[in-house]
């Protein structure tokens, strides 16, 4: 009986570790903690994609996400999407995205996000996309975006995330 109980405990631990390794881990850089990095799969021929994550500043000084790069994209920009008088606007944040001390900034569909432009290949569900974030103080930070399904609203580990359905938006007329 003791052997069966021990085997069950080990089995639960192994399954727990396997499930945990399927999702990106938190990345610490100085006073920043970057968590839940993800993106959506893109259809063949798509030239843009979005990158999403959460940045928490546990320090006493502000920092700023100033840029990003990814081998899978010709260019990556930090963007803001907003609704103004019923019109959706999207623009790059030329001076970066501030992360104030003690605050958390969420990059998510319908708000701040990374815009992956000039994709060299489609993003496929289940793959991982390496991205390098450049912070004003924390410097270069490597993260890996988990590629979720085309219509995903958040990382698989967090069902029920809110946000706009980017897969239903027409990006063809956007000026890049």
DAPEDA-V332570 format. One record per residue. N is the residue number from 1. PSI is psi in whole degrees, -180 to 180 (* if undefined). OMEGA is omega in degrees with one decimal (999 if undefined). Layout:
n:psi:omega
N:PSI:OMEGA
N:PSI:OMEGA
//
This chain:
n:psi:omega
1:-42:180.0
2:-38:-179.8
3:-40:178.7
4:-44:179.0
5:-42:178.4
6:-44:178.9
7:-40:178.1
8:-42:179.4
9:-47:178.6
10:-40:178.5
11:-44:178.5
12:-42:179.0
13:-45:179.6
14:-47:179.1
15:-42:178.1
16:-42:179.3
17:-40:178.6
18:-45:179.3
19:-39:-179.8
20:-39:-177.2
21:-14:179.7
22:-15:-178.5
23:148:-179.5
24:143:178.8
25:161:174.2
26:146:177.2
27:129:178.4
28:133:177.7
29:104:-175.6
30:-125:179.8
31:0:-176.6
32:143:171.5
33:122:-179.0
34:124:-176.0
35:165:175.9
36:48:177.5
37:129:-178.6
38:167:174.6
39:174:177.4
40:150:171.0
41:149:179.0
42:147:175.8
43:156:177.5
44:139:179.4
45:-13:178.6
46:139:-178.9
47:-5:178.6
48:155:175.1
49:169:-179.8
50:149:175.7
51:137:-173.9
52:146:179.2
53:174:178.6
54:135:179.5
55:122:177.4
56:131:177.6
57:107:-177.8
58:5:-177.1
59:-168:-179.5
60:1:178.6
61:148:177.9
62:158:171.2
63:173:-176.6
64:131:171.7
65:112:-173.6
66:-26:179.0
67:177:177.4
68:157:175.2
69:156:176.1
70:135:179.4
71:-28:-177.0
72:-13:-176.1
73:146:175.9
74:-29:-177.0
75:144:174.6
76:131:177.7
77:151:172.5
78:121:-174.0
79:160:170.8
80:133:174.3
81:137:-179.4
82:157:173.7
83:123:178.4
84:113:-178.8
85:42:177.3
86:4:179.8
87:128:178.0
88:130:175.4
89:146:177.0
90:134:-179.4
91:150:173.8
92:147:176.0
93:92:-174.4
94:-35:-178.2
95:10:176.4
96:178:-177.8
97:115:-178.0
98:139:172.7
99:100:-176.3
100:154:-180.0
101:137:178.9
102:5:-177.0
103:161:175.5
104:132:177.4
105:127:-178.8
106:123:171.4
107:115:-172.3
108:162:176.5
109:135:178.3
110:5:-179.4
111:-137:175.4
112:145:178.0
113:166:170.2
114:131:177.0
115:111:178.0
116:112:-174.5
117:155:-179.2
118:52:178.8
119:135:-179.3
120:-19:179.2
121:158:178.5
122:149:173.8
123:124:-174.8
124:135:-179.9
125:136:179.6
126:-17:178.7
127:173:177.0
128:139:-177.2
129:111:176.6
130:135:178.9
131:142:174.5
132:120:177.4
133:142:177.4
134:116:178.2
135:151:179.2
136:-45:-177.4
137:-44:-176.5
138:-14:178.5
139:-153:-178.8
140:134:-178.8
141:123:178.5
142:129:174.3
143:164:178.4
144:121:178.3
145:127:172.5
146:130:180.0
147:113:178.4
148:-177:-179.9
149:164:-176.7
150:-43:-176.8
151:13:-175.9
152:143:177.3
153:-3:179.1
154:174:178.0
155:150:-177.2
156:-28:-179.2
157:-11:-177.6
158:70:-179.4
159:150:176.9
160:12:176.9
161:149:-178.8
162:173:176.8
163:174:-179.3
164:153:176.7
165:96:-176.4
166:-27:-177.6
167:-14:-180.0
168:4:-178.6
169:144:178.1
170:108:-179.9
171:0:-172.8
172:-26:-177.5
173:5:179.9
174:137:177.5
175:124:-178.0
176:*:999
//
